[in-house]
Every structure is written in C-alpha cells, then in structure tokens.
Amino acid sequence: WELLRHLEIFEVSVWPDQALVKLGQSLMINCSTTCPDPGPSGIETYLKKTQVDKGPQWKEFLLEDVTENSVLQCFFSCAGIQKDTSLDITVYQPPEQVILELQPAWVAMDEAFTVKCHVPSVAPLENLTLTLLQGNQELHRKDFMNLAVASQRAEITINVKAQREDDRCNFSCRAELDLSSHGGGLFHSSSAIKVLRIFEFSQSPQIWVSSLLEIGMAEAVSCELARVFPAREVMFHMFLGDQELSLFVSWKGDTAWANATVRAMETGDQELSCLVSLGPMEQKTREPVHVYSFPPPILEIEELYPLAGTDINVTCLGHVLTSPSPTLRLKGAPDLPAPGEPAWLLLTTREEDNGRNFSCEASLEVQGQRLSKTTAVQLHVLYKPRLEESDCPGNQTWVKGTEQLLACVPKGNPTPTLVCTWNGVIFNFEVPRKATQNHTGTYCCTASNQLGSVSKDIAVIVRGLDEGISSTIFVIIIVALGVGVITIALYLNYRPCKIERRKLPYRQKEKNKEEESQFAVQQAEKCNAHNC
C-alpha cells in the first residue's frame, strides 16, 4: 500500500516553465517525472519535434522553426496512471523596422497633415507601445493591450494643423516591446526622422518690365512674389522667348524677387515669362513686350576743325536700321524737314563758333509711345592768335612793393603759346613778383600757334604807393567838382520855369508840359555846346 500511495502522488514537470522564443527559432524542452518506474511518456504538440535525449525519468525534445504561439502537453504514466502538464509557448518578434510617414511632406499653412507610424512585423502585439515624437516632445502614445487580437495592426495615426513654427520640425516614431511579463526583456526601435515643410504660396508672381525693349540694349527686368514662406527657398526661372535669363535672387521678410538683365536680339512682339516654384507649388506669369530698333541719329559736320570763314555743311540723318523713318530736327536749322527727310544747315564759320555744340534729334512713335534720341557734336573753329586790349592791355601800372603779374591772355585756336621778353631776356609772366622801379619798361609779348603769330608791346609803369593814392584822390576830386558844377547850372536854369509854372491855372498844365520839354532840350543843347 505504501508503494501505491507513492505512485498516486507522482508529478510531471516541464522545463522551462515559461517558454519565450523568437519567431522562427528553435526551443529545447525537457519533460520529467518523479515516478520511480515511469511507463509511456512524451509531448503533444503540432510543432515539429525531435527527441534528442532521455533518462529513466526524463526526456528532452527539440522544437524547430517555432512561428506562432502554442500550448505544449508533457505526459507521463506511472502504474497505469497518466498525468500531464502544459507549457505555453510565446513567440515574439522585435520591432526591427519602424516606418514613419508624413502626408504630405510639404503642407500649406493652416492646412492639416497626417503623421502615421506602423511596424510591419512585431509580436506579441499586446506588449507593444508606439509613441509619436515632434523633436523631443511626445505628441501621442498608443498601446495595444485592450484591442481584439484579430483587429490589431501595429500602427498609429494622428492629424495635425500646420503652423509656421512647425516648418523644418523633426518627426519620429519610437516602438517598444516589453516582454518582462513573459520572462523576457525590453526591445525598442525608432523610425528614421522625417522633416516637415510648411509653406505659404497665395499670390501670383508679378513681372516688372518695360513694354518696349530696344534691340541689343540691356534692360533691367524683375519678377516678384509677395506673401510667400519661406521666401529664401523660392526658385525663379525667367525667359525671353526661349532664352533663359541669368538671375540674381533676393528676399526680405515674406517677399522674394529675382532681377535680371535682358538683351533682345530680334525685333517684333515677344513674351517675357517668369516661372516660380516652392516645394510642390509652381506658377508661371507672362508679359508681352515689343522689341524695336532705333539707333541714334547721325550728325555729320563736313569739317570738324575748319578755319574761320570756311563754309561747311551740317547734316542730320536718320539711321538706316530705324524703321519706320524718324522725324528729324537739327538745332539751329531754319526749317523742319519733311518726315523721313534729312535736316541740314549751311554755316560760314566764325571765331565765335569755336566750341559751338550742334545736336541732331530724332523722334519715333513705337506702339503709341513717342521716343526720341539725340546726337551731339562740337565744332572747333581754327583761327590765328590775337592779343586784344581787353585781355592784354598795352599800358599797365604796377604799385611798388606789391605782388604783380603781367596781364596778357592771348586768343586763338589751337591755344596759342605766349612768350614775353624784357630787355631782350625772356620774362616769366606766370610767376608773381614784387614790383620794383626796375620793372618799369616795355615788354614784348608774342602769341603763336600753327596758323601764325602776333606780337604786342606792353608798357609797364611802377609807381610808389603814395603816388598811387595821390593820383586816385586827385581824380576823385576832379570828378566831384565836375558833377557839382553841372548840378548847380541845371538848377539855376530850371528854377524860374518851375516858379512860373506854379502860377498858371489848371487848364494850362498840358500846354506848359510841352513848353517845358522844349526848354529842357534847349538847355541840354546849350550845356553840350559849352562842354559843361
């Protein structure tokens, strides 16, 4: 009976008591009993099994390619009595791949965007936690403990309204698989970082260009886009027809613009276009332009350096590449020519014409706009040197002891050279010198250019300072006395007429005015006769 009692209380056990196996891996199972002389024994499972070892009271099995959770039964019989024990096998798969999606990657400001994270393969799902992060800030956390297994997917999705400060923010997703309840550890993995782009693109670009472009001439053009964010990332492309322009892009605040220089090489109607893009957005603006040809008019002077007294023709012509023919105007010409006809002027040159500017103005109407261009030429008249009294006085007075220069400026074209001699020695007239009595004398000055020369004697008198003052005072006294004598004479002659006129009746005033005028004329003639 004692033996039977021990047989009834025998035990069956399995190792490990918690089975956690990675997906697709193998698991070693040991099934044992306390029965001293066990009968039939083994394990029951639908997994692929192989007995690898055994002893009197145990057996060891290898389970291969474990791919899903299962329950294994280990049994032993002892004296006809069978007992078994079960083992829960849990298959796990770490979150090796975590995928984050931003939809869309570029979001218009104040619009909603979607942040989605999913793990394609992970088990067991009830031990998984997904966390969405913006930078280091947690946006949302989700676990899967309370969901029905059949409906579970390892993903999390949220919608967020885009704000300007979200631009260039980093988004990521962290997955954690906690197997501590199954006797395992903590597995975690993170997604690649995604960068969100926020933009504002609410207006169309604007082109700034003249409606008229002159062929071959550089013209500044620009394309501007306002209320755009981020302005510094706006891309510009500008074209004149098929010709792409080289751009210089700038930005300030929420405005971006591109400047370019355009040079049209064909006449006629063309199109200037501006293509602007930012992220997924792009807009194109077009502006028509007209290219015209209008070279400056031609101003022809028969001889630019004529001698004084020469007859020359001055002609104003339109350029052959100007179409239609322009209207011409020559400054100084007496009449305006007919449209398309040249303007001309016949001129007999004088010394006064030296340095005279002639201008030829052409005007042309293009697309309803009146355009004008002017060509100017300066005439140079050649003439012999002259020493005029106004610029080179023949008599000059110097004050003794003062700084003095010989005053003599010649006229002529080409500009004459001036040489002055004194007592047969060349005198440097350009250097000031202190006047002495020795400087009194006659100086001979000669002006020369390619057309000839002219000479003049200049008499210089050096006087003392007191002599100069006495002479000045004497002249002032003589002039004052002369003015006084004339004033008294006129007064004495005029006074009787004035007294007599006061006594006349009012009706004779007009007659007396005429008589007074005649009397004044007579007095003036009498005064002139006596040299008063």
Phi, psi and omega in degrees: 000326179297322179294317180296324181295321180291325180293326183288335185255019179292158184237154175238134180223161180226146177232137002282159181283341172232123184253114178236117186229139179287143184309126177085357181270176180258161182221131177265129182240134176243122180248127186220168180214163177262359180296129182293330181222079186288153176263216181304142181206170178159195176231150176242122178197154176272358177283156178292124185231151177218127176283125185250343180194164178200162176219183181301326184235019180206160175219146180237133184235151174249121175262126185249150175051060180281119186240351180206162180296145178204171177241125182256139177252127176248126185226150173222149172244144182219116181054043177082359179254130182251134174231153178217166174218154184248158177225123175278123178257121180251125178265134178234153174223118181294154179282078185285332181236120177242123186247127177247136178234135171249124183230115352277172180286327173250127185236133175291143183301138181074003174266160181272145173230159186249133173248120184232135178230135175213152179245114186299319184223117178201145178200150350284141188296328183291348178259008184264142172228130177249137181228126176267135183235140168247105192067238175257004183267132180282123178269316184200146179230142180217135170242172190235026185287328189257009181263150176295138186300321184294331185262003187279138169225139184279076180210160178216138183221133174223157176247137184228142176275129185285130174240157183301323183289349177280351184298134180067019175285147178268132176241141179210169180225134179245131179247134180231128177245109185258108183254021181297329179290344178254012180084012180254196182250200181249124175250138178216154180205157182229155179280169169291150181283135175248138180255127180270137176245129178251139179218158170229127183212079190253352183235163178271148178293156182235133181260135175246110181203149175290142180289344179242130176238134178270134184300135177079353183262138179287132181228133179281134176227158178210157177229129187233141176231119181258163179052056180231143179215136350281129188297327186289347182257007179290136179254132180243145169220127180237142182225141165251104190064239177263359183272116178278137184265151175276127190248152169240111188263137178224165176207156175204123182062232181257027179234134176234148179209159179232132177251145179210164173244124182251143178226101183283138183245002178224139179279159178116186180279130178224179183229129173258125183236152179226119178254122182241134180223148176209115182058234181275357186261145170206145178221150180233133178240142181236147179219124179284143176225155177242127181258126182236163177244121181209076177293158179299152178293164182256124178249115183249125172249125187307322178213121184282336182233067181276161171282150176303136181093000180273140174274126179229154175258134174245121186235137178246117185236148171278147180289146183294336181275358179276125180220129356288178182298136183277167171272132188247150176214125179254121180297125181098345178286141185290327186232153173276133180284165174292153180306130181087348179267149178287157174254141183215164183211132174260125187231132169264114189289143175235166178300326181293343180279353179297127182085004180289136180261130174251141179229141178242117183250130177243136178236144185216138178261123180231121178051040177082001179250136179270119180249150179218149176220148184230138172242131182239142178222141179258136180267138179239108181267129181265135176206159184292161178295152174221144174242094184273153183298327182292329182254345181217077184299141179283338178236125181227136181247127178249149177263127183302134176089355180255157178288131185224152173232145174286117185274108178200112179239113181281158173246152179155161178216119004299158183304124184287156168265146184240128177234126180243139177238153179219118184057038177081002181245138179296131185250123181280097185280353183271350182257120178298145177216156181282123185290133173232171181297336181291342181280353177294133179156191182251130180250139178250119181246134181236125176255133185223144165215189186295344184264349180154193181212163179212144181236157180206139175269135179239119180269123180248128176244129178254122180243155176288162183298320181291327178295319180297319181292317181298316180298319181296315181296320180299315181297320181295320181295314180301316180296318181295319178297319179298315180297320181295316180299316181296320182295317181294318181298315180296322181294316181294324180286329186272334188297313180302320180298323182291319180293316181297324184294329181295335183275350183282145176296164183297325185289347179264004185299317181297319179294320181293327177301318179295319181292322179296322179296317179296319181296319180297321178297317180297316180298320179296320178295319179298319180296319179295324180295326181265008179058037176270000000 
